[in-house]
Amino acid sequence: MTTHVLDVMRGTGAGGMMVSVRHIAPAGRVWPAIALDAGGRATLIEPGHLIAGLYEILFDAGSYQVAQQPGFFTDIPVRFKVDDGTMHVHVPLILSAFGYTVYRGG
């Protein structure tokens, strides 16, 4: 499972933003939060460790935006299901100070 956060206010990746992921059901596992690299990218769950179920990615936009520019959002939770644990899941987020969008990437 991977993610990429684009900061459209700066026109760059959101390097340094903290992101965490948890497997809500059926396992209830939580992975430690990690910082996005300078390009705003991260591997959240290594290949081979993803299993089917309900997941949540939590983007810590509040801490990131305080450091970069004022913003409106604090945490941005994104919930989704994985039907097949062998597939690659990419969840990108596009962020500005007062809006965001998220989608299933390839």
Short mmCIF file of the C-alpha atoms (twelve columns), coordinates in Angstrom:
data_MODEL
# 
_entry.id   MODEL 
# 
loop_
_atom_site.group_PDB 
_atom_site.id 
_atom_site.type_symbol 
_atom_site.label_atom_id 
_atom_site.label_alt_id 
_atom_site.label_comp_id 
_atom_site.label_asym_id 
_atom_site.label_seq_id 
_atom_site.Cartn_x 
_atom_site.Cartn_y 
_atom_site.Cartn_z 
_atom_site.pdbx_PDB_model_num 
ATOM 1   C CA . MET A 1   0.000   0.000  0.000  1 
ATOM 2   C CA . THR A 2   1.417   3.351  -1.016 1 
ATOM 3   C CA . THR A 3   0.410   6.997  -0.866 1 
ATOM 4   C CA . HIS A 4   1.434   10.296 -2.405 1 
ATOM 5   C CA . VAL A 5   0.363   13.687 -1.061 1 
ATOM 6   C CA . LEU A 6   0.546   16.726 -3.341 1 
ATOM 7   C CA . ASP A 7   0.478   20.176 -1.764 1 
ATOM 8   C CA . VAL A 8   -1.105  22.380 -4.444 1 
ATOM 9   C CA . MET A 9   -0.435  25.550 -2.433 1 
ATOM 10  C CA . ARG A 10  3.314   24.950 -2.798 1 
ATOM 11  C CA . GLY A 11  3.237   22.938 -6.016 1 
ATOM 12  C CA . THR A 12  5.265   20.093 -4.474 1 
ATOM 13  C CA . GLY A 13  4.874   16.840 -2.608 1 
ATOM 14  C CA . ALA A 14  3.994   17.199 1.083  1 
ATOM 15  C CA . GLY A 15  7.365   16.005 2.369  1 
ATOM 16  C CA . GLY A 16  7.472   15.452 6.120  1 
ATOM 17  C CA . MET A 17  3.718   14.981 6.605  1 
ATOM 18  C CA . MET A 18  3.028   12.174 9.072  1 
ATOM 19  C CA . VAL A 19  0.742   9.379  7.871  1 
ATOM 20  C CA . SER A 20  -0.515  6.284  9.661  1 
ATOM 21  C CA . VAL A 21  -2.564  3.295  8.574  1 
ATOM 22  C CA . ARG A 22  -4.683  0.799  10.426 1 
ATOM 23  C CA . HIS A 23  -6.475  -2.356 9.437  1 
ATOM 24  C CA . ILE A 24  -9.874  -1.804 11.026 1 
ATOM 25  C CA . ALA A 25  -11.486 -5.173 10.295 1 
ATOM 26  C CA . PRO A 26  -11.059 -7.971 10.715 1 
ATOM 27  C CA . ALA A 27  -7.563  -7.649 12.286 1 
ATOM 28  C CA . GLY A 28  -7.495  -4.286 14.075 1 
ATOM 29  C CA . ARG A 29  -3.753  -3.837 13.416 1 
ATOM 30  C CA . VAL A 30  -2.148  -0.367 13.578 1 
ATOM 31  C CA . TRP A 31  1.146   0.454  11.873 1 
ATOM 32  C CA . PRO A 32  3.451   3.180  13.290 1 
ATOM 33  C CA . ALA A 33  3.094   6.633  11.739 1 
ATOM 34  C CA . ILE A 34  5.731   7.501  9.155  1 
ATOM 35  C CA . ALA A 35  6.874   10.728 7.529  1 
ATOM 36  C CA . LEU A 36  6.413   11.176 3.797  1 
ATOM 37  C CA . ASP A 37  9.667   11.536 1.871  1 
ATOM 38  C CA . ALA A 38  10.714  14.840 0.277  1 
ATOM 39  C CA . GLY A 39  8.530   14.091 -2.762 1 
ATOM 40  C CA . GLY A 40  5.484   13.409 -0.556 1 
ATOM 41  C CA . ARG A 41  5.526   9.621  -1.092 1 
ATOM 42  C CA . ALA A 42  5.566   6.597  1.209  1 
ATOM 43  C CA . THR A 43  5.082   2.864  1.284  1 
ATOM 44  C CA . LEU A 44  2.649   2.274  4.135  1 
ATOM 45  C CA . ILE A 45  2.407   -1.525 4.006  1 
ATOM 46  C CA . GLU A 46  5.107   -3.581 2.324  1 
ATOM 47  C CA . PRO A 47  4.074   -5.915 -0.518 1 
ATOM 48  C CA . GLY A 48  2.983   -9.272 0.797  1 
ATOM 49  C CA . HIS A 49  1.666   -7.901 4.111  1 
ATOM 50  C CA . LEU A 50  -1.650  -6.539 2.850  1 
ATOM 51  C CA . ILE A 51  -4.732  -8.634 3.611  1 
ATOM 52  C CA . ALA A 52  -8.362  -8.144 2.630  1 
ATOM 53  C CA . GLY A 53  -10.485 -5.966 4.880  1 
ATOM 54  C CA . LEU A 54  -11.333 -2.413 5.900  1 
ATOM 55  C CA . TYR A 55  -8.463  0.091  6.210  1 
ATOM 56  C CA . GLU A 56  -8.032  3.695  7.293  1 
ATOM 57  C CA . ILE A 57  -5.186  6.004  6.341  1 
ATOM 58  C CA . LEU A 58  -4.833  9.036  8.621  1 
ATOM 59  C CA . PHE A 59  -3.086  12.041 7.080  1 
ATOM 60  C CA . ASP A 60  -1.802  14.510 9.729  1 
ATOM 61  C CA . ALA A 61  -2.547  17.615 7.676  1 
ATOM 62  C CA . GLY A 62  -2.771  19.869 10.746 1 
ATOM 63  C CA . SER A 63  0.836   19.470 11.846 1 
ATOM 64  C CA . TYR A 64  2.048   19.654 8.254  1 
ATOM 65  C CA . GLN A 65  0.085   22.803 7.442  1 
ATOM 66  C CA . VAL A 66  1.137   24.533 10.653 1 
ATOM 67  C CA . ALA A 67  4.728   23.986 9.597  1 
ATOM 68  C CA . GLN A 68  4.169   25.017 5.963  1 
ATOM 69  C CA . GLN A 69  1.253   27.475 5.873  1 
ATOM 70  C CA . PRO A 70  -2.004  28.091 7.729  1 
ATOM 71  C CA . GLY A 71  -4.743  25.598 6.962  1 
ATOM 72  C CA . PHE A 72  -8.208  24.464 7.902  1 
ATOM 73  C CA . PHE A 73  -7.807  20.685 8.268  1 
ATOM 74  C CA . THR A 74  -6.382  18.697 11.152 1 
ATOM 75  C CA . ASP A 75  -6.460  14.950 10.567 1 
ATOM 76  C CA . ILE A 76  -7.837  13.640 7.280  1 
ATOM 77  C CA . PRO A 77  -9.094  10.052 7.658  1 
ATOM 78  C CA . VAL A 78  -9.656  7.999  4.514  1 
ATOM 79  C CA . ARG A 79  -11.472 4.662  4.872  1 
ATOM 80  C CA . PHE A 80  -11.624 2.064  2.129  1 
ATOM 81  C CA . LYS A 81  -11.844 -1.670 1.610  1 
ATOM 82  C CA . VAL A 82  -9.398  -4.065 0.053  1 
ATOM 83  C CA . ASP A 83  -11.017 -7.083 -1.551 1 
ATOM 84  C CA . ASP A 84  -7.805  -8.800 -2.617 1 
ATOM 85  C CA . GLY A 85  -4.658  -8.567 -0.489 1 
ATOM 86  C CA . THR A 86  -2.438  -9.414 -3.454 1 
ATOM 87  C CA . MET A 87  -3.347  -6.240 -5.366 1 
ATOM 88  C CA . HIS A 88  -1.376  -2.990 -5.153 1 
ATOM 89  C CA . VAL A 89  -3.331  -0.223 -3.414 1 
ATOM 90  C CA . HIS A 90  -2.279  3.393  -4.016 1 
ATOM 91  C CA . VAL A 91  -4.202  6.166  -2.215 1 
ATOM 92  C CA . PRO A 92  -3.115  9.679  -3.296 1 
ATOM 93  C CA . LEU A 93  -4.273  12.882 -1.583 1 
ATOM 94  C CA . ILE A 94  -4.282  16.337 -3.160 1 
ATOM 95  C CA . LEU A 95  -4.205  19.021 -0.467 1 
ATOM 96  C CA . SER A 96  -4.647  22.783 -0.273 1 
ATOM 97  C CA . ALA A 97  -5.222  25.004 2.756  1 
ATOM 98  C CA . PHE A 98  -9.020  24.783 2.470  1 
ATOM 99  C CA . GLY A 99  -9.731  21.670 0.427  1 
ATOM 100 C CA . TYR A 100 -8.569  18.191 -0.448 1 
ATOM 101 C CA . THR A 101 -9.456  15.296 -2.693 1 
ATOM 102 C CA . VAL A 102 -8.514  11.648 -2.498 1 
ATOM 103 C CA . TYR A 103 -8.838  8.881  -5.051 1 
ATOM 104 C CA . ARG A 104 -7.815  5.316  -5.843 1 
ATOM 105 C CA . GLY A 105 -4.582  5.570  -7.783 1 
ATOM 106 C CA . GLY A 106 -2.866  3.023  -9.955 1 
# 
